[in-house]
């Protein structure tokens, strides 16, 4: 039984990364779950899948380990979404306020997949109220702030 999981917040040189960071006021545009065999997350192309650690060139990588007795359920839920497509509507929602329900498990944006799995695993002591149509990597970081060890929040330059 695992008692923690590691998340990697990152940014890439891609133009989409720049838009996400600018519109979300964040140094990060992507998040993956770090597993022994690779990076698990939702990205374009490919959707939700396990990728090798070096699947992309990153300008910045920052990792944090979250301790939780809900880790096994969280990982199981994310793995159950492997094969689901990337949600391009999520990228558009960064630019506008078009209504969309990010909790529908048919396609995923990286940070929305993580928050959905955390909610479903019972990680948060309450159902989140989200006043907008998306969850960005910066939103995820803010939601996890009470559980992040600031000494351990390590920066890796790609």
ABEGO torsion letter per residue (X at the ends): XBABBBBBBBBBABAAAAAAAAAAGBABABBBBBBAAEBBBBBOBGEBBBBBAAABBBABBBBBBBBBAAAAAAAAAAAAABGBBBBAAAAAAAABABBBBAABBABBBAAAAAAAAAAAAGABABBBBBABABBBAAAAAAAAAAABBAAABBBBBX
